[in-house]
Amino acid sequence: MDDLFEIRRTATKGCGVFAKKAISSYTIIVRESPVIALKCAPGDTAAKIDASIEQAFRNLSKKDQASELQLHEGSHPNAKTKVTRIFHANGFGNEHVKELYLTKSRFNHSCVPNAFAYEDGESSYLQAIRQIAPGEEITISYLPRFEEAMTSRQRATVLHLHYKFECRCAACWPPHQRWKSDVRRQLIGFLSYALEGENAPDFRPLDICHPLSWVCWPPQPTPSGRVLTPAQEIEYNFLLANLREAEGWPDYLVAEGYLHAATKLAFQQSEYQQSPATQDIVFLEAARCIEAWYQKGLELEKKFYPPAHPQIRDGTMAWENTMSRFRCLQYLRMTNSLKARDEHGPSESGGNFAVRIQEGDGTLTLLSQEDTAGLIWQRVKRL
Ligand SMILES: C[S@@+](CC[C@H](N)C(=O)[O-])C[C@H]1O[C@@H](n2cnc3c(N)ncnc32)[C@H](O)[C@@H]1O
C-alpha cells in the first residue's frame, strides 16, 4: 500500500498525504494497527490518562518512538510534555479506548473528503470514497457523520476548539462562496434526518465560537414524531441526491438518494396497479422518472464500487425487476410514440400522459391527461 501515497509538507497544513498514482474509489489505502492503544474508564482524570500515555510511549521500540516524535505536536493547553501533546493532537478513540496510529495521523481534514477512516475491531482502515488523481491530497473528515449537515461556521467552531486550525478545504474557502454550500448542507441535514424519522441535531450553539459551545458536541438528533407521506419520501430522496451531488458528496451517497426515490416511486405506482380504477394504466411521467433515477443511481454505483461488488449485482436485478413492469416505455420508444415527449418534455394534452395496457393482447393505447382523468372517473363511479 505504501506505493499508493507519500507524506510531504504542504504550504499551510504541516505535512499531508498525497497520491503517488491514480487511486480508484473503494481502494483500501491504509490498513494499520495502533502503535498505542490505551484502555480507560469514563471517570479517569486527565493526569491519569497522561501518565498512561507517557508509560505507553516508554514501552515502544526506539524506531516507533522516533516515528511518533515526528508527528504533529499540536498545542493542547493542558498537555505538559511533547509526548502527551502529540497524543492529544493525533489520537483517535472515545472514553473507553484511546489509540495512536503512525500513518493515519498524517491525513489532513477536509469537509469534502476523498477517503473515509473506519475500524473493524482489529485494524483501522482508510478507504478511498472517490477516484483520487495522482498528486491529489488524500483527506478524511475529522467530523464524520455530522459534516454534511453543518454550516462552515459550525464546522469551524469544532475544528478550532478541538484542533486549533482554520479549514481551507473547497467547501470552506473562499469564504464568499460558502453561503451556497451552507444552505445546501442545512437542507441535507433536514432531509436526511427527516427520512430517518428524526430532527437534525441542533448545531446552532456552534454558531458562536466559545469554549462552552464545545459542551454541545457530539450533538444528538431527536425523534421527530412525524411519519412522511409516500410522496414526501420520494421528493426528499430525490432532493437529497441532487443536493449531495451539488455538494460534491461521494457517488455512493448520491446514488442512494436516486435509487431510494426510484424504488419508492415504483412502489407507489405498483399500488395503483392494485386498484381496479387504475390497474391497467401506467403514468408515463412516473415511469420515465423511475427509469431515469434508476439508471442514474446505477451509473453512480458502478463508478464507486468495483465491478464484482454485490451492490452492483443486486441493484441491477432490482432495476430489471422494476422496469419489467414498465416495459411499455421501451415499446413506445421503439415505435416512436414517445419521441415528441422525450424531446420536448411533457405534453400532457398531446395524448401521451398515460398508457392503457389492454388485458389479454397487451395492446397499448396512449391517453391524454383529460382522457386518463375521464377513464378513471368513470371507473370510480362504478366501484
Ligand atoms: C492529525 S494532524 C494531521 C497531519 C499533520 N498536518 C502533520 O503535519 O502531521 C492534525 C493537524 O493537521 C493540521 N490540519 C489538518 N487538516 C487541516 C486543514 N484542513 N486545514 C488546516 N490545517 C489542517 C492541523 O494543524 C491539525 O491540528
The ligand as an SDF file (V2000), in Angstrom:
LIG
                    3D

 27 29  0  0  0  0  0  0  0  0999 V2000
   -3.7280   14.6760   12.7670 C   0  0  0  0  0  0  0  0  0  0  0  0
   -2.7570   16.0250   12.2490 S   0  0  0  0  0  0  0  0  0  0  0  0
   -2.6910   15.8110   10.5130 C   0  0  0  0  0  0  0  0  0  0  0  0
   -1.2860   15.7710    9.9610 C   0  0  0  0  0  0  0  0  0  0  0  0
   -0.4600   16.9980   10.2030 C   0  0  0  0  0  0  0  0  0  0  0  0
   -0.7540   18.0330    9.1950 N   0  0  0  0  0  0  0  0  0  0  0  0
    1.0330   16.6900   10.2320 C   0  0  0  0  0  0  0  0  0  0  0  0
    1.8020   17.5680    9.8660 O   0  0  0  0  0  0  0  0  0  0  0  0
    1.3830   15.5940   10.6630 O   0  0  0  0  0  0  0  0  0  0  0  0
   -3.9020   17.3210   12.5170 C   0  0  0  0  0  0  0  0  0  0  0  0
   -3.3330   18.7020   12.3030 C   0  0  0  0  0  0  0  0  0  0  0  0
   -3.0830   18.9600   10.9280 O   0  0  0  0  0  0  0  0  0  0  0  0
   -3.4590   20.2980   10.5740 C   0  0  0  0  0  0  0  0  0  0  0  0
   -4.6050   20.2380    9.6450 N   0  0  0  0  0  0  0  0  0  0  0  0
   -5.3430   19.1310    9.3370 C   0  0  0  0  0  0  0  0  0  0  0  0
   -6.2900   19.4280    8.4370 N   0  0  0  0  0  0  0  0  0  0  0  0
   -6.2010   20.7430    8.1620 C   0  0  0  0  0  0  0  0  0  0  0  0
   -6.9440   21.6480    7.3130 C   0  0  0  0  0  0  0  0  0  0  0  0
   -7.9860   21.2480    6.5730 N   0  0  0  0  0  0  0  0  0  0  0  0
   -6.5890   22.9510    7.2940 N   0  0  0  0  0  0  0  0  0  0  0  0
   -5.5480   23.3810    8.0380 C   0  0  0  0  0  0  0  0  0  0  0  0
   -4.8010   22.5860    8.8690 N   0  0  0  0  0  0  0  0  0  0  0  0
   -5.1160   21.2750    8.9270 C   0  0  0  0  0  0  0  0  0  0  0  0
   -3.8840   20.9600   11.8720 C   0  0  0  0  0  0  0  0  0  0  0  0
   -2.7760   21.5990   12.4220 O   0  0  0  0  0  0  0  0  0  0  0  0
   -4.3040   19.7860   12.7260 C   0  0  0  0  0  0  0  0  0  0  0  0
   -4.2260   20.0560   14.1060 O   0  0  0  0  0  0  0  0  0  0  0  0
  1  2  1  0
  2  3  1  0
  2 10  1  0
  3  4  1  0
  4  5  1  0
  5  6  1  0
  5  7  1  0
  7  8  2  0
  7  9  1  0
 10 11  1  0
 11 12  1  0
 11 26  1  0
 12 13  1  0
 13 14  1  0
 13 24  1  0
 14 15  1  0
 14 23  1  0
 15 16  2  0
 16 17  1  0
 17 18  1  0
 17 23  2  0
 18 19  1  0
 18 20  2  0
 20 21  1  0
 21 22  2  0
 22 23  1  0
 24 25  1  0
 24 26  1  0
 26 27  1  0
M  CHG  2   2   1   9  -1
M  END
$$$$
